[in-house]
Amino acid sequence: MIKTIIFDLDDTLLWDKKSVKKAFIATCKLAEKKYGINPELLENAVREQASKLYASYETYSFTQMIGINPFEGLWGNFLDDEENFRKMSEIVPAYRVESWTKGLQALGINDEEFGYELAEQFPIQRKKHPYVYEETFDVLDQLKNNYHLLLLTNGSPDLQQTKLKITSELKDYFDQIIISGDFGRGKPDPTIFNHALHTIQSDKEEAIMVGDNLMTDILGSNRAGIKNVWINRENKQPNDVVPTYEISNLNQLFPILEKLNQ
């Protein structure tokens, strides 16, 4: 009998990839307007430069453990009361400018002042473009009265709370919200899954994890002995991590739950 459903946030309920893409498009179009450069080429260059820079900082191993990607660094402020987050908050202003400036330089444009302008614009555009999958609210509406719902998300508490603030309807569906940056370890570490179960007072046999990422959501819940559902909207190829169930739309959860609760 399933009593608790644990949901991932990014690219499971919130369409974070689309939000980031829209922010890049809007920001890169400013460069197209000023310099006539291809927005897609600039986006690719900035993504590449940001990823390289991000991996060079002393905070990189921490961000990997907590689960914070380079593109979150392009708009998050990391105003969290923890040493590594404080370091990140000091690093990110220059990181943003350098990512955009080096992206421009890769296309032959040397304009640090404009790089700063684009770095300032990207967070504005990201906050303007929150997307939720079209079935998210309908599915949560159907689940909320019959199950304990817990949100288990990797990331900076400050940034994840910002995402929830700009899609404010989501928070009220959940009995508990656990963010890896608060706990101190991120998915796939099994301890955060055990902490989630303890927090909501659920046995692992009564819980199921729903997430899009095989290497965090599915691997971690496997390690913790929790059944899971891999939501594979992009028809990705599986790897060595084997989910209990696979779906392509959240509505496909209902037959699985019905079967498990027979």
Short mmCIF file of the C-alpha atoms (twelve columns), coordinates in Angstrom:
data_MODEL
# 
_entry.id   MODEL 
# 
loop_
_atom_site.group_PDB 
_atom_site.id 
_atom_site.type_symbol 
_atom_site.label_atom_id 
_atom_site.label_alt_id 
_atom_site.label_comp_id 
_atom_site.label_asym_id 
_atom_site.label_seq_id 
_atom_site.Cartn_x 
_atom_site.Cartn_y 
_atom_site.Cartn_z 
_atom_site.pdbx_PDB_model_num 
ATOM 1   C CA . MET A 1   0.000  0.000  0.000   1 
ATOM 2   C CA . ILE A 2   1.484  3.346  -1.071  1 
ATOM 3   C CA . LYS A 3   0.794  6.186  1.347   1 
ATOM 4   C CA . THR A 4   3.628  8.626  0.503   1 
ATOM 5   C CA . ILE A 5   4.673  10.018 -2.873  1 
ATOM 6   C CA . ILE A 6   8.041  11.784 -3.033  1 
ATOM 7   C CA . PHE A 7   8.374  14.177 -5.963  1 
ATOM 8   C CA . ASP A 8   11.450 15.737 -7.481  1 
ATOM 9   C CA . LEU A 9   10.977 19.391 -8.513  1 
ATOM 10  C CA . ASP A 10  13.103 20.432 -11.522 1 
ATOM 11  C CA . ASP A 11  12.050 18.865 -14.818 1 
ATOM 12  C CA . THR A 12  9.554  16.655 -12.992 1 
ATOM 13  C CA . LEU A 13  6.950  19.224 -11.876 1 
ATOM 14  C CA . LEU A 14  8.656  22.440 -12.990 1 
ATOM 15  C CA . TRP A 15  9.947  22.585 -16.562 1 
ATOM 16  C CA . ASP A 16  13.278 24.122 -15.586 1 
ATOM 17  C CA . LYS A 17  15.062 23.343 -18.856 1 
ATOM 18  C CA . LYS A 18  12.445 25.329 -20.787 1 
ATOM 19  C CA . SER A 19  12.715 28.254 -18.359 1 
ATOM 20  C CA . VAL A 20  16.506 28.350 -18.776 1 
ATOM 21  C CA . LYS A 21  16.194 28.059 -22.567 1 
ATOM 22  C CA . LYS A 22  13.694 30.946 -22.720 1 
ATOM 23  C CA . ALA A 23  15.985 33.090 -20.563 1 
ATOM 24  C CA . PHE A 24  18.916 32.374 -22.884 1 
ATOM 25  C CA . ILE A 25  16.854 33.208 -25.969 1 
ATOM 26  C CA . ALA A 26  15.652 36.525 -24.541 1 
ATOM 27  C CA . THR A 27  19.130 37.507 -23.313 1 
ATOM 28  C CA . CYS A 28  20.993 36.436 -26.466 1 
ATOM 29  C CA . LYS A 29  18.567 38.392 -28.646 1 
ATOM 30  C CA . LEU A 30  19.958 41.556 -27.042 1 
ATOM 31  C CA . ALA A 31  23.356 40.585 -28.441 1 
ATOM 32  C CA . GLU A 32  21.801 39.860 -31.831 1 
ATOM 33  C CA . LYS A 33  20.248 43.327 -31.795 1 
ATOM 34  C CA . LYS A 34  23.529 45.034 -30.860 1 
ATOM 35  C CA . TYR A 35  26.064 42.993 -32.818 1 
ATOM 36  C CA . GLY A 36  24.055 40.925 -35.314 1 
ATOM 37  C CA . ILE A 37  25.347 37.638 -33.915 1 
ATOM 38  C CA . ASN A 38  23.447 34.376 -33.981 1 
ATOM 39  C CA . PRO A 39  21.644 33.993 -30.599 1 
ATOM 40  C CA . GLU A 40  21.953 30.211 -30.634 1 
ATOM 41  C CA . LEU A 41  25.712 30.349 -31.212 1 
ATOM 42  C CA . LEU A 42  26.067 32.766 -28.299 1 
ATOM 43  C CA . GLU A 43  23.952 30.564 -26.051 1 
ATOM 44  C CA . ASN A 44  26.117 27.541 -26.869 1 
ATOM 45  C CA . ALA A 45  29.296 29.551 -26.252 1 
ATOM 46  C CA . VAL A 46  28.060 30.877 -22.906 1 
ATOM 47  C CA . ARG A 47  26.918 27.422 -21.781 1 
ATOM 48  C CA . GLU A 48  30.370 26.040 -22.648 1 
ATOM 49  C CA . GLN A 49  32.255 28.857 -20.907 1 
ATOM 50  C CA . ALA A 50  29.996 28.713 -17.853 1 
ATOM 51  C CA . SER A 51  30.482 24.959 -17.480 1 
ATOM 52  C CA . LYS A 52  34.286 25.301 -17.694 1 
ATOM 53  C CA . LEU A 53  34.421 28.155 -15.201 1 
ATOM 54  C CA . TYR A 54  32.020 26.473 -12.800 1 
ATOM 55  C CA . ALA A 55  34.191 23.356 -12.668 1 
ATOM 56  C CA . SER A 56  37.281 25.453 -11.863 1 
ATOM 57  C CA . TYR A 57  36.009 26.888 -8.558  1 
ATOM 58  C CA . GLU A 58  36.801 25.456 -5.117  1 
ATOM 59  C CA . THR A 59  33.048 25.072 -4.540  1 
ATOM 60  C CA . TYR A 60  32.636 22.640 -7.450  1 
ATOM 61  C CA . SER A 61  32.721 19.383 -5.463  1 
ATOM 62  C CA . PHE A 62  30.202 20.846 -3.016  1 
ATOM 63  C CA . THR A 63  27.846 21.906 -5.815  1 
ATOM 64  C CA . GLN A 64  28.059 18.424 -7.308  1 
ATOM 65  C CA . MET A 65  27.209 16.809 -3.963  1 
ATOM 66  C CA . ILE A 66  24.293 19.172 -3.314  1 
ATOM 67  C CA . GLY A 67  23.152 19.081 -6.955  1 
ATOM 68  C CA . ILE A 68  23.526 22.603 -8.370  1 
ATOM 69  C CA . ASN A 69  24.294 22.984 -12.064 1 
ATOM 70  C CA . PRO A 70  26.311 25.747 -13.808 1 
ATOM 71  C CA . PHE A 71  23.211 27.436 -15.255 1 
ATOM 72  C CA . GLU A 72  21.681 27.853 -11.811 1 
ATOM 73  C CA . GLY A 73  24.868 29.726 -10.989 1 
ATOM 74  C CA . LEU A 74  24.005 32.182 -13.772 1 
ATOM 75  C CA . TRP A 75  20.924 33.391 -11.888 1 
ATOM 76  C CA . GLY A 76  20.962 32.117 -8.289  1 
ATOM 77  C CA . ASN A 77  22.220 34.282 -5.425  1 
ATOM 78  C CA . PHE A 78  22.882 31.489 -2.876  1 
ATOM 79  C CA . LEU A 79  21.976 33.608 0.131   1 
ATOM 80  C CA . ASP A 80  22.196 30.630 2.463   1 
ATOM 81  C CA . ASP A 81  23.802 30.513 5.879   1 
ATOM 82  C CA . GLU A 82  26.399 27.839 5.157   1 
ATOM 83  C CA . GLU A 83  30.094 28.292 4.400   1 
ATOM 84  C CA . ASN A 84  30.100 26.869 0.856   1 
ATOM 85  C CA . PHE A 85  26.970 28.799 -0.112  1 
ATOM 86  C CA . ARG A 86  28.569 31.981 1.239   1 
ATOM 87  C CA . LYS A 87  31.597 31.270 -0.967  1 
ATOM 88  C CA . MET A 88  29.283 30.721 -3.932  1 
ATOM 89  C CA . SER A 89  27.465 33.996 -3.280  1 
ATOM 90  C CA . GLU A 90  30.845 35.749 -3.462  1 
ATOM 91  C CA . ILE A 91  31.873 33.903 -6.626  1 
ATOM 92  C CA . VAL A 92  28.733 34.155 -8.761  1 
ATOM 93  C CA . PRO A 93  28.710 37.900 -9.638  1 
ATOM 94  C CA . ALA A 94  32.105 37.640 -11.383 1 
ATOM 95  C CA . TYR A 95  31.248 34.150 -12.683 1 
ATOM 96  C CA . ARG A 96  28.200 35.483 -14.515 1 
ATOM 97  C CA . VAL A 97  30.052 38.379 -16.107 1 
ATOM 98  C CA . GLU A 98  32.989 36.197 -17.124 1 
ATOM 99  C CA . SER A 99  30.715 33.524 -18.616 1 
ATOM 100 C CA . TRP A 100 28.908 36.032 -20.806 1 
ATOM 101 C CA . THR A 101 32.046 38.033 -21.655 1 
ATOM 102 C CA . LYS A 102 33.971 34.910 -22.679 1 
ATOM 103 C CA . GLY A 103 30.950 33.703 -24.631 1 
ATOM 104 C CA . LEU A 104 30.995 36.943 -26.596 1 
ATOM 105 C CA . GLN A 105 34.769 36.671 -27.076 1 
ATOM 106 C CA . ALA A 106 34.331 33.174 -28.527 1 
ATOM 107 C CA . LEU A 107 32.278 34.841 -31.285 1 
ATOM 108 C CA . GLY A 108 34.869 37.579 -31.829 1 
ATOM 109 C CA . ILE A 109 33.298 40.322 -29.680 1 
ATOM 110 C CA . ASN A 110 35.386 41.872 -26.919 1 
ATOM 111 C CA . ASP A 111 32.975 43.939 -24.833 1 
ATOM 112 C CA . GLU A 112 33.130 43.343 -21.083 1 
ATOM 113 C CA . GLU A 113 30.644 46.118 -20.364 1 
ATOM 114 C CA . PHE A 114 28.070 44.406 -22.570 1 
ATOM 115 C CA . GLY A 115 28.986 41.063 -20.964 1 
ATOM 116 C CA . TYR A 116 28.035 42.630 -17.627 1 
ATOM 117 C CA . GLU A 117 24.748 43.866 -19.096 1 
ATOM 118 C CA . LEU A 118 23.864 40.380 -20.372 1 
ATOM 119 C CA . ALA A 119 24.885 38.817 -17.044 1 
ATOM 120 C CA . GLU A 120 22.463 41.161 -15.272 1 
ATOM 121 C CA . GLN A 121 19.692 40.475 -17.774 1 
ATOM 122 C CA . PHE A 122 19.746 36.664 -17.614 1 
ATOM 123 C CA . PRO A 123 18.446 36.356 -13.997 1 
ATOM 124 C CA . ILE A 124 15.670 38.837 -14.803 1 
ATOM 125 C CA . GLN A 125 14.604 36.768 -17.801 1 
ATOM 126 C CA . ARG A 126 14.814 33.473 -15.882 1 
ATOM 127 C CA . LYS A 127 12.444 34.793 -13.216 1 
ATOM 128 C CA . LYS A 128 10.061 36.030 -15.921 1 
ATOM 129 C CA . HIS A 129 9.721  32.576 -17.449 1 
ATOM 130 C CA . PRO A 130 8.549  29.984 -14.905 1 
ATOM 131 C CA . TYR A 131 7.044  26.927 -16.575 1 
ATOM 132 C CA . VAL A 132 5.081  24.083 -15.036 1 
ATOM 133 C CA . TYR A 133 4.226  20.971 -17.050 1 
ATOM 134 C CA . GLU A 134 0.630  21.139 -18.240 1 
ATOM 135 C CA . GLU A 135 -0.479 18.075 -16.255 1 
ATOM 136 C CA . THR A 136 1.316  18.989 -12.990 1 
ATOM 137 C CA . PHE A 137 -1.495 20.762 -11.134 1 
ATOM 138 C CA . ASP A 138 -4.216 18.381 -12.293 1 
ATOM 139 C CA . VAL A 139 -2.206 15.367 -11.098 1 
ATOM 140 C CA . LEU A 140 -1.368 16.979 -7.743  1 
ATOM 141 C CA . ASP A 141 -5.035 17.910 -7.287  1 
ATOM 142 C CA . GLN A 142 -6.012 14.278 -7.675  1 
ATOM 143 C CA . LEU A 143 -3.279 13.031 -5.325  1 
ATOM 144 C CA . LYS A 144 -3.325 15.562 -2.498  1 
ATOM 145 C CA . ASN A 145 -6.289 14.160 -0.537  1 
ATOM 146 C CA . ASN A 146 -5.242 10.524 -0.809  1 
ATOM 147 C CA . TYR A 147 -1.476 10.574 -0.206  1 
ATOM 148 C CA . HIS A 148 1.193  12.276 1.854   1 
ATOM 149 C CA . LEU A 149 3.107  14.373 -0.688  1 
ATOM 150 C CA . LEU A 150 6.736  15.296 -0.099  1 
ATOM 151 C CA . LEU A 151 8.946  17.444 -2.333  1 
ATOM 152 C CA . LEU A 152 12.594 16.332 -2.374  1 
ATOM 153 C CA . THR A 153 14.801 18.629 -4.415  1 
ATOM 154 C CA . ASN A 154 18.524 19.102 -4.881  1 
ATOM 155 C CA . GLY A 155 19.884 22.620 -4.725  1 
ATOM 156 C CA . SER A 156 20.420 25.804 -2.781  1 
ATOM 157 C CA . PRO A 157 17.556 26.518 -0.366  1 
ATOM 158 C CA . ASP A 158 17.555 30.164 -1.464  1 
ATOM 159 C CA . LEU A 159 17.323 29.281 -5.155  1 
ATOM 160 C CA . GLN A 160 14.814 26.436 -4.820  1 
ATOM 161 C CA . GLN A 161 12.584 28.636 -2.650  1 
ATOM 162 C CA . THR A 162 12.829 31.327 -5.341  1 
ATOM 163 C CA . LYS A 163 11.593 28.805 -7.919  1 
ATOM 164 C CA . LEU A 164 8.693  27.911 -5.635  1 
ATOM 165 C CA . LYS A 165 7.954  31.583 -4.988  1 
ATOM 166 C CA . ILE A 166 7.536  32.358 -8.688  1 
ATOM 167 C CA . THR A 167 5.262  29.316 -9.072  1 
ATOM 168 C CA . SER A 168 3.582  29.891 -5.732  1 
ATOM 169 C CA . GLU A 169 0.673  27.461 -6.250  1 
ATOM 170 C CA . LEU A 170 3.021  24.448 -5.979  1 
ATOM 171 C CA . LYS A 171 4.089  24.741 -2.341  1 
ATOM 172 C CA . ASP A 172 0.657  24.195 -0.834  1 
ATOM 173 C CA . TYR A 173 0.350  20.691 -2.276  1 
ATOM 174 C CA . PHE A 174 3.191  19.354 -0.131  1 
ATOM 175 C CA . ASP A 175 3.167  18.202 3.477   1 
ATOM 176 C CA . GLN A 176 6.953  18.574 3.584   1 
ATOM 177 C CA . ILE A 177 9.609  20.205 1.397   1 
ATOM 178 C CA . ILE A 178 13.202 18.991 1.759   1 
ATOM 179 C CA . ILE A 179 16.056 20.762 -0.046  1 
ATOM 180 C CA . SER A 180 19.466 19.116 -0.219  1 
ATOM 181 C CA . GLY A 181 21.288 22.334 0.721   1 
ATOM 182 C CA . ASP A 182 19.423 22.373 4.028   1 
ATOM 183 C CA . PHE A 183 20.138 18.715 4.728   1 
ATOM 184 C CA . GLY A 184 23.823 18.834 3.736   1 
ATOM 185 C CA . ARG A 185 23.845 16.047 1.147   1 
ATOM 186 C CA . GLY A 186 21.984 15.668 -2.125  1 
ATOM 187 C CA . LYS A 187 20.395 12.894 -4.160  1 
ATOM 188 C CA . PRO A 188 21.569 10.162 -4.907  1 
ATOM 189 C CA . ASP A 189 22.936 9.889  -1.353  1 
ATOM 190 C CA . PRO A 190 20.512 7.465  0.355   1 
ATOM 191 C CA . THR A 191 20.682 9.399  3.629   1 
ATOM 192 C CA . ILE A 192 18.536 12.219 2.231   1 
ATOM 193 C CA . PHE A 193 15.871 9.687  1.204   1 
ATOM 194 C CA . ASN A 194 15.948 8.142  4.675   1 
ATOM 195 C CA . HIS A 195 15.674 11.629 6.149   1 
ATOM 196 C CA . ALA A 196 12.655 12.291 3.915   1 
ATOM 197 C CA . LEU A 197 10.927 9.114  5.105   1 
ATOM 198 C CA . HIS A 198 11.685 9.955  8.745   1 
ATOM 199 C CA . THR A 199 10.397 13.507 8.292   1 
ATOM 200 C CA . ILE A 200 7.061  12.371 6.882   1 
ATOM 201 C CA . GLN A 201 6.945  9.313  9.190   1 
ATOM 202 C CA . SER A 202 6.666  6.804  6.383   1 
ATOM 203 C CA . ASP A 203 8.129  3.341  5.884   1 
ATOM 204 C CA . LYS A 204 10.040 2.769  2.657   1 
ATOM 205 C CA . GLU A 205 7.554  0.061  1.641   1 
ATOM 206 C CA . GLU A 206 4.770  2.679  1.758   1 
ATOM 207 C CA . ALA A 207 6.610  5.256  -0.376  1 
ATOM 208 C CA . ILE A 208 7.406  5.819  -4.034  1 
ATOM 209 C CA . MET A 209 9.778  8.355  -5.627  1 
ATOM 210 C CA . VAL A 210 8.888  10.190 -8.855  1 
ATOM 211 C CA . GLY A 211 11.687 11.959 -10.733 1 
ATOM 212 C CA . ASP A 212 13.253 12.647 -14.106 1 
ATOM 213 C CA . ASN A 213 16.910 11.977 -13.298 1 
ATOM 214 C CA . LEU A 214 18.207 8.416  -13.345 1 
ATOM 215 C CA . MET A 215 21.470 9.361  -11.625 1 
ATOM 216 C CA . THR A 216 19.895 11.217 -8.697  1 
ATOM 217 C CA . ASP A 217 16.203 10.425 -8.186  1 
ATOM 218 C CA . ILE A 218 16.231 6.825  -9.339  1 
ATOM 219 C CA . LEU A 219 19.721 5.757  -8.239  1 
ATOM 220 C CA . GLY A 220 19.228 7.320  -4.809  1 
ATOM 221 C CA . SER A 221 15.816 5.808  -4.179  1 
ATOM 222 C CA . ASN A 222 17.113 2.426  -5.379  1 
ATOM 223 C CA . ARG A 223 19.919 2.689  -2.825  1 
ATOM 224 C CA . ALA A 224 17.398 3.560  -0.102  1 
ATOM 225 C CA . GLY A 225 15.149 0.623  -1.021  1 
ATOM 226 C CA . ILE A 226 12.294 2.860  -2.206  1 
ATOM 227 C CA . LYS A 227 10.204 2.023  -5.273  1 
ATOM 228 C CA . ASN A 228 10.454 4.666  -7.979  1 
ATOM 229 C CA . VAL A 229 8.982  6.019  -11.189 1 
ATOM 230 C CA . TRP A 230 11.251 7.478  -13.842 1 
ATOM 231 C CA . ILE A 231 9.447  10.184 -15.788 1 
ATOM 232 C CA . ASN A 232 11.135 10.088 -19.182 1 
ATOM 233 C CA . ARG A 233 9.479  12.852 -21.158 1 
ATOM 234 C CA . GLU A 234 12.354 13.209 -23.631 1 
ATOM 235 C CA . ASN A 235 12.526 9.513  -24.558 1 
ATOM 236 C CA . LYS A 236 16.057 9.233  -23.168 1 
ATOM 237 C CA . GLN A 237 17.915 5.960  -23.486 1 
ATOM 238 C CA . PRO A 238 18.190 4.052  -20.192 1 
ATOM 239 C CA . ASN A 239 21.556 3.325  -18.597 1 
ATOM 240 C CA . ASP A 240 22.662 0.863  -15.910 1 
ATOM 241 C CA . VAL A 241 20.294 2.421  -13.358 1 
ATOM 242 C CA . VAL A 242 17.013 0.523  -13.522 1 
ATOM 243 C CA . PRO A 243 13.797 2.234  -12.358 1 
ATOM 244 C CA . THR A 244 10.896 0.277  -10.889 1 
ATOM 245 C CA . TYR A 245 8.551  1.945  -13.408 1 
ATOM 246 C CA . GLU A 246 8.914  4.279  -16.383 1 
ATOM 247 C CA . ILE A 247 6.380  6.840  -17.648 1 
ATOM 248 C CA . SER A 248 6.389  9.751  -20.080 1 
ATOM 249 C CA . ASN A 249 3.600  11.837 -18.482 1 
ATOM 250 C CA . LEU A 250 2.591  12.285 -14.849 1 
ATOM 251 C CA . ASN A 251 -0.940 11.069 -15.602 1 
ATOM 252 C CA . GLN A 252 0.546  7.617  -16.115 1 
ATOM 253 C CA . LEU A 253 1.194  7.486  -12.365 1 
ATOM 254 C CA . PHE A 254 -2.415 6.581  -11.617 1 
ATOM 255 C CA . PRO A 255 -2.475 3.055  -13.085 1 
ATOM 256 C CA . ILE A 256 0.795  2.308  -11.232 1 
ATOM 257 C CA . LEU A 257 -0.632 3.505  -7.920  1 
ATOM 258 C CA . GLU A 258 -3.863 1.603  -8.517  1 
ATOM 259 C CA . LYS A 259 -1.908 -1.606 -9.163  1 
ATOM 260 C CA . LEU A 260 0.281  -1.144 -6.070  1 
ATOM 261 C CA . ASN A 261 -2.722 -0.409 -3.857  1 
ATOM 262 C CA . GLN A 262 -4.808 -3.402 -4.857  1 
# 
